Amino acid sequence: MITITIKKSGQFLLTLKLVLSLILSLMLSEHCRASAESKPQPLNKSLIEAKENFLHKIVRNLHAKHLTTDDFYLQVINPILSIFTEEDLNNILEERIDLISSDKRDKAEKMLHFVKVWHTYTQNYHAEMNDYILSKEAFLMQEISGRVSYLKNRLSADRKKSHHKSLEIINKAEGIFKVWNDYKTVVKGDPKGLAKRKYAFEDYFEAITSLEDRLAQKPHGCSPRGILESTASATTPMVLPESSPCYSTFSSFKDFFNSIKNAGKVVSTVIGNKNRSIKDKTPFTDKTSRLFRSLGRYFGYSVSITGEEYLPTNTATANATANAATPAKTINLILPPHRHGIEDAIIMGNMRLHDYAVFANPKTFIPNEYFARLLGDLPEFIAVGNWRGHQQLTPPDKMIASLEKGISHNIFNFPQGFITLTGEILPPNQSFDKKVVHNLLIHGYQVNIIPTVFEVGDFFLSKNGEVEDKQLSARILRPIPPKAVKFLISLEMTPNQQLEQLNSMLLRSLWIENLKKHGDVPVNALIKRMYQRLPNLMNIVTVNRASAPASVPVLTPVLNHPQSL
């Protein structure tokens, strides 16, 4: 009896073990299937195009629902200026609309409802745009990095000494790629991470372009840098024969030296900061504006400005609203998106402001730490970055300190902090509203925001690495007056309203909606540029496994030739 029981128990345990094994295997297979389904699909052109089309659909929906920036002015800013008193606005902020007079109560509820709906839809739009920007960038990196990896394997297998320089460039590019890969999902909220991603993307394609030029055995270009490099080994330095293809460019480049007088004045202003006259409010930015106006003419740029009636006419007045002068303690914040370093400066110079302070990185102007810190000491130069001047003030503190000295009521700021690469309009820095606008308000200043759009072409994979369109323009948009700015920032800073980044979102939407010529570059146009500028690399599409070393991966074509796009 005992023997039978043990036998049956053994069968039972065996059966139980089989059942548990079956259940476990089913669970594992389900887990694996779920993991496979949740694994991100590789990027391809169709996916990026789908994202582009979805963004267009969102824009049409915003127009259909009357949720554009024009509608925001109509439904929010105009009523703030014409209907509601300061007391009314405070009651709206504190959710005490019942204390507002009955004839205004309904309008107050409608205005607040519009703001919340607009914020919800626009927040979704901007989130989709951020995703599109990152996806497009990742797609471009994916397309070229695979070809570069294949090329490296082929060159390494070839073992020729002539390949040493190319392999050196590839190794440098791979190091840059690793940095980009670590920060490829950062689009806002992490300024340092965003900087690493943006600069890595730019530096990677700069390295790849030099690799392409080496593969094509392309001579030095006719850019100023290329001319300097090509004349460095000439018998007579800095002299080119008229028969040279770069002669006409070189002639234009020589005109640069005609602006040495203006450049000298800028340098003397930096060095002589301690001896500056009390009458000179912003001598650096004044002289820099003249310098960049002359450089713009010498390099063949034309600049058109529209909406100049909205710009401040002097240090005390500004046409913030129709037929209204702003009070003495009003600060005019002139806020364009950052499109390109040199071109933006040329446009700023042609706006001909009488005086202004500017947020900028001194390293951009002077790559020498000693002189960059001298530049950062200037009261009209609100330094960002590591070289902030000898006092090491933070940009917000430097801004307030300079304003208290009465240097100017006008401040130029590029809220994004980074230039565009493929025409994308990035969101303003996440701390901009708090550290700049709100900081001014709590120090007793009124803030008149003057949104401005700079129409500047992108330089991604252009023929000479620079912006090719010489026709620049600035569109000065209708300002957001102090009363409206104060309300919007206060609404944003009220936690229970859940309207984070309200002012920055409005600013970004104003830029996007008012760009008429040079907006975000579609993926198809970027692919064509890749084939035009990087033909040798882009023609690496597939490899015959029979003739390739075992270590060489097979690349399958993921793009069609641009003729079929």
Residue, then its C-alpha position, 0 to 999 in steps of 0.5 A: m500500500i505504501t509503495i503504491t502511494i509513493k508511486k502515485s505521489g511521484q506521478f502527481l509531482l511529475t504531472l504538477k512539474l509538467v503543468l508548471s513548466l507549461i505555464l512558465s513557458l507560456m508566460l515567458s513566450e507571452h512576455c517575449r512576444a510583448s517585449a517584441e511588440s513594445k520594441p521601438q521600430p527602426l526609423n524610416k523615411s515613411l515614419i518621419e513623413a507620417k509625423e510631418n503629415f500629422l503635424h500639418k493635421i494638428v495645425r489645420n485642427l488649431h485653425a479650425k478650432h480657432l486656437t491660433t496666436d491670432d485667436f489668443y490675442l483676440q480672446v485673451i490679450n485684447p480683453i486684458l487691455s480693454i475690459f479688465t482692471e488690475e483688480d479684475l485680473n487678480n480676482i481671476l488669478e485667485e479664482r474669485i470670479d464672483l467678485i468681478s462685476s456681473d457685466k464682466r463675469d461671463k467674459a472673464e470665465k470665457m477668457l480663462h476657459f480659452v486660455k486652458v483649452w489653448h494651452t492643452y491643444t498647443q502643449n500637445y502640438h509642441a510635444e508632437m513637434n519635439d518628437y518629430i525634431l528628435s526623430k528626424e535628427a535620429f533618422l539622419m544620424q542612423e542613415i549616415s552612421g551605418r554607411v560610415s561603419y561599413l566604410k570603416n570596416r572596408l578601409s580597415a580591411d584594405r590596410k593601406k597607409s593612404h586610408h590613415k587620415s580617413l580612418e582618423i576622421i571616422n574614429k573622431a566621428e564615432g566618438i562624437f556619435k557616442v556623445w550624441n547617442d547619450y543625449k539624443t532624447v533631450v529637447k528641453g528641460d536639460p540645457k547642458g544635455l540639449a547643448k551636448r546633443k545639438y553640438a554633437f549633431e553639428d560636429y558629427f556632420e562637420a566631420i562627415t563632410s570632411l570625410e566626404d571631401r577626402l573621399a572625393q579628393k575635393p580641394h579647399g573651398c572658396s569660403p573664407r576659411g578655405i581661402l585662408e587654408s589654400t593661400a597658407s602654402a602659396t608662394t606669395p601668401m594671401v595673393l590669388p591669381e585672377s584665373s583662380p576660381c576663388y578670385s571673386t570670393f577672395s575679392s569679397f573677402k578682402d572687403f572684410f578688412n575694410s571693416i577693421k576700423n569698426a572692429g577696432k572700435v569694438v575691441s577698444t570698447v572692451i579693453g577700455n571699459k573702466n574708462r567709459s564715459i557716463k554718456d555712453k550707455t551701450p557703446f559695445t552693442d552700438k559699435t557691434s551693430r555698426l560692425f555687423r551692418s558693414l560686414g553684411r554689406y561686404f558679404g552681399y547680404s540684403v536685410s529687410i525689416t517689417g513692423e519697425e513701428y513696434l520697436p522702441t524709438n529711444t530709451a524711454t518710449a516704445n510703441a508697445t500698443a497703438n498710440a501709447a508710450t511705455p512708462a520709464k521703468t518698462i523693459n522692452l524684451i526683444l525675443p527672436p528665435h536663434r537661427h544662425g550666429i552671423e546672420d542673426a547679428i547682421i539682422m540685429g545691426n540693421m534693426r538700428l536700435h539706439d541702445y540695447a543690452v544683449f544676452a550672449n556667450p562671450k566665447t562666441f565673440i572672443p575665443n580667448e578666456y582673458f578677453a572674453r571675461l573682459l567682454g563679460d564685464l561690460p554692463e550691456f553684455i549679459a554673459v551666459g556660459n562659463w566665461r561670465g566676467h570677473q564678477q561671475l554674476t549669473p545672467p539674471d543677476k547681471m541683467i538686474a545689476s545692469l538695469e539698475k545702472g540705467i544702461s538701457h531699457n531694451i534687451f535682446n535675448f534669444p530664449q532658446g539658447f541654441i541656433t537652428l540646424t535644420g530649420e527647427i524652432l526649438p522651445p525657449n529654455q525651460s527657465f526663461d519665463k522664471k529667470v528672465v521675465h518673472n525676475l524682472l517683474i519681482h524687481g518692480y519692472q514692467v515687461n513689454i515683450i516684442p516677439t520677433v521672427f528672423e527669416v534666415g536659411d539653415f546651413f545643414l549640408s549646404k554647399n559651403g557649410e554656410v547659409e546660402d540665401k543672402q536675403l535676410s529679413a526680420r518681422i517685428l510682431r505685435p507686442i505683448p504689453p506689460k499688463a498682459v505679460k504680468f497676467l500670463i506669467s502670474l497665471e503660469m506661476t499659479p500651481n492650481q491653474q496647471l498652465e506651465q510654460l504658458n508664456s514660452m508656448l505663446l512665444r514659440s507658437l508666434w515664431i512658428e506661425n509667422l515664419k513664411k520662408h525658412g521654417d523646418v526643413p522637410v525630411n525629403a529635402l534633407i535626404k536630397r541634400m545628403y545625396q548632393r553633398l555626400p554622394n560617395l557616402m550615400n551611394i554605400v547602400t549594399v554590399n555583396r556578402a560573398s566578397a566582403p570580410a566576415s566582420v563587415p555587416v550587410l547594409t540593406p537599402v533604406l532610402n531610394h535615390p532622390q530621383s525617385l523621391 
